[in-house]
Amino acid sequence: MKLFWTRVHERLRSGENVFIALVVEHTIHSPGTTGARLAVFTSGETIGTIGGGVMESKVIDTAREALLTGSFDPNLCVLVHRKDGEGEKSGMMCAGQQTNLYYLLRADAHIEVLQAVSGTEKRGDAGILTFSFSNVEFDLGILDLASGQSWLRSSSDTWVYSEQILNLQRIGIFGGGHCGLALSRTMNHLGFHVTIVDDRTGLKTMGNNSFADVQLIVSDMEESATRISHPETTEIVVMTTDMTTDIRALKGALSLPFPFVGVMGSMAKIGNIRKALREEGFSNDELSRISGPVGISIQSHTPEEIAVSVAAQLLERRSPNR
């Protein structure tokens, strides 16, 4: 959930305590997946989810009691989503299991650290937020791509959970037309940080795009790639107005370490793009980075259908346990 910590900080700033539940580990088939989060406020309002159902209802009851009494010890809880076997039962029959971290954030104790986290989150900067039984800490400006978005270190008698405030799920969309707008919407709803780039000014679809975190207008699409922050964790989709502009966008993209470079279009168009880039000196290894036509094959035609197919391909690239 975008700006989760900012919303938590707003409540702390108003003098409220906030109960949070974070999914810090999960196995396949678990309804709650790593990174899912839930906040319960004194008013009874909640934001986010850790998997829903009877499990979440029980957590909310626990949260309301903790908020009422003001007394709660942070803890990890491993919940098993089945009737048989060892472990605490969640009441759900989905199979798999998840580990939840429960923490009562106090307005009198945690406001300063959450203020720093909120500012970092809103700016899109890097930093690492760490929870332990005894403390909540924040290290501004730290980025650890090797560790992923979050990690848990635990033993029989202690635990430490850390997460990166910078959203590592990132997409750069080259082309601000109808397909770019639809893809921005879909990826925003999936929690991605979205950057969209075009070389046209006054474009209506760019004006209507409230889903992109960053909008860029460039004079030449070849410079688009250099304007993307954190290229090492950003997946690129090229869907400009024509093949010539696609080629210029790709010339820039292939010079940077984007983990995925997809291009919208027919097989014939993709073949012509590869040929043109080869003639400009790009090697077979460089051209092999291009995925096209981008998206899974689901007979997509409309911008919304194309967005679904592209999103599905990007999600498919995740590890099996994501």
N, C-alpha and C positions, 0 to 999 in steps of 0.2 A: 504494500500500500504506500503510495507516494505521500510524502510529508506527514508520515505517521508521528514522528517524534516532535514535529512542529505542533501538531494538534495536542499531543500530550503536554508539551511545554506551556501551551496557552492555558490549560486547565491548572497546572501547577502555579502559574503566574497569578491566577485568580484566587489562589489560596486553597484549592482542592488537592487532596491526595488522589493518586491514580493507580489502579491495579492493572498490571500488564501480564499477559500470557504470551509467550513466544514459543513457537515450535523450533527446537534447536537441532533435532535429528528426526528422521523418519525412515521407514522401510517401504518397499513397494506395496501398493494397495491401501496405504494409510490415507484417510480422508484429510488429515492435516499434513502439509508438507513443509519441509525446512524453509524458514523464512516467513511463514504465515504468522500473523500476529493479531492480538485482540487487546483492546484497552477498555476498561470499565470505569466510568466516572461516578462520582458521588451522587449525581442526579439519577443514576440508573441507566443513563445512555451508554451505548457501546459503539465502538467502531472496529472494523476488521472482523476476522474470523480465524479460528484455529481448526476448523473442520466441521463445525455445526453439530446438529443432533443433540442427543441426550448428554453426550460428553461435554459439549460447550455449555449447555444449560447448567450442568453441575459446577463447572468452573465459574460461571457468572454468579451462582449462588455463593460460592466460596469468596469471590471477589467482593460481593456486597457485604458479607459478614466482616471481612477484613477492613473494608472502608468504614463500616459502622463502628467497629471497636478500635480501629487504628492500630491493631496489633497483628503482625503477620511475619513469620520467618521465611525468607526466600528459600525456595527449594526446587529441585528437579523432580519431575514425576514421569515415569515410564508407563504409558497406557497401552494395553493390549486390546486390539479390536476383534476379539473372538471370545467364545464361551469357554473353550478348553485351554489347556496349557498353563504355564506359570505366568505370573505377573498380575498387576492390578488391571482389572477389566474396566474398559471405558463405557460399556453398555452398548457399543455399536458392533455390528457383525461384518465389517468391511474387510477383515483380515489385515495383517501387518500391524505395526505399532509405531508410536511416535513418542518423543520425549519433549515434554513441555517444561518451560522455565516460568515460574510464578514469582512476581516481585511486586511489592507495594512501594511505589514511588511517593515520597513525602515532600510536600511543598516547602517544609522548613529545612530539609536536608539535601534535596536533589535539584533545586531550582537552578542553581548556577551551572551545573554540568549539563542539564537539559537545555539551558539557554545557549550554550556553546554548540551543542549538537544541532539544535534547531537552526541556528544561523548557518552552520555548515551545510545542512540539508537543503536549505532554501537557496544557497549560493551554488549548489552543485559541486562543492569541494570535497576533498578527501579527509577522512578521519576514522578512527577506530573507537567504537564504544564497547566497553568491557563491563560485564557483571560478574561479581563473585558474591559469596555469602555475606561478606562484610562491607562491600563497597561497590560504588558505580564510578567508573573512571572514563575519561575521554582524552584521546591523543589526537590533536588537530594536525592535519597535513600528512598523515601516514596513509600510504596505499600499499597493500600487499596482494598483488594479483595472484600469486602462487597459492594463497590460502582459500580463494573463492570468496563468496559474499559473506560467509559466516563460518565459525568453527567452535567446537566444544571440546574442552580438555577436562576430563573427569577421572577420578579414581574412587576407591571405596569410601574415602573420607573427605574429599574436596572436589570442587568443580569451578571452572572459569569458562564463561561464554563471551565471545567477541564477535562483533559484526562491523562491516565496513559501511559507512554512511553513504559514500559514493555508490550510486546504483550501477552495478556492473552489467545489468541487462540494458544494452544500448543499441539503437538502430539509427543509421543515417539514411535518409531517403533523398535521392537525387531526382527531383521532379515534383513540382508543387501542384500538379493538375488534379483531376478528379480521383485518379488511382492513388496519388500521393496523399490526398486528403483522407480517403477511405483507409489506407494503410496506417496513417497517423492515428486515426481513431481506434483502430483495432489494437495496435501495439501499445497505445496509451492505456487502454482498458486491461491489457495484460501486464501492466506494470513496468513497461520499458521506458527508458529515457529516450525521447524522440527528437531528432534534429532533422529538419527538412530544408532543402536548398533548391533555389531556382535562379535563373538568370533573367527572369521577366519581372518588371515592376508593375504594380497595380493589378496583379492577378487576383481575381475574385475568390478562387479556391484557397489561395494563401490567406486572404483576408478572413475567410470563414473558418480557418484552421485554428481552433482553440485547443487542439490536442497535442500539438508539438511543444516541447519544452523550449526549443530554440528554432527560430526561423532566420534563414540567411538568404540575402539576395547578393549574388556575385556577378561580376562583369563577364566572366568566362567560366564555364562549368569545369574546366580542367583544374581550377584553383579550389573547387569545392572540397576536395579531400583534405587539403591543408587547413581548412576551417573547422574540421571535426575534432572535438576534444576527445582524448583517450582512444585513439584509433585501435590500440591493441585489444580493446574489449568491445568494439563497436562493429556490428554487422551492417553491411552496406547493401542497399537495393537501388538499382538504377532504373528509372522509369521516366525518362524525359520525353520531350515532344517528338524527337526524331532520332534516326540512327547516328547522324553526325554529332549531335549533342551527347548521345550516349557514349560515343567513342571518346569524346573529350573528357567526359566524367570518368570513364574507365582509365584513361591515361593517368589521371591524377590518383585514382584509387589504387592502382596496381603498384604505385611507388611507396605505399605505406602498409603497415602490418595489420590490416583489417583481417579478422579471422574468417570472414565470409564476404564474398562479392557476388551478388546476384543481379541478373539483368532480365527485365521483362521483354517478351517478344517471341516471335515464332522461331522454329529451328532454323529456317532459312535466314532470318534476320541475324540470329546469333552467329551463324556460320559466316555471314558477311562481315560482322563486327570482328570476329577472330581474324579473318583474312586481312582486314584493314590494319588491325593492330600488329599483326605479324609483319606486314610490309613496312610498318613504322619502326621495326626493330625489336619488338617484344618477343621474348623467347617462349618456347613451348611450356616451360615450367611456369612462367608468369601467366600465360594464357590458361593454363590448367586451373588457376585459381578462380576463373569465372564460372559461375553456376548459372546455366540458362537453358531453357526458359526457367526463370525463377518460380518457385511455388510447386506444390504437389499437383499431380494430375487429377483434377476433380471436375473437369469440364467447366471451368470458371470463365465467365464472360463479363459480367458487370464489375465495376470498381469494387463493390463490397465483396463479391465472390472472389475476385483476385486477391483482395486483402486477406481473406480467410485462407486461401491456398498458400500464400507467402508466409503468413503467421504459422501455419501448420508445419511448413518446412523448417522454419527457424526453431520451433519448439521441438521438432524431431531431432534436432542437432544436440539437444541436451543429453546428459547421461541418463541411462535407464531409470535411475532412482530419483530423478528430478520430478 
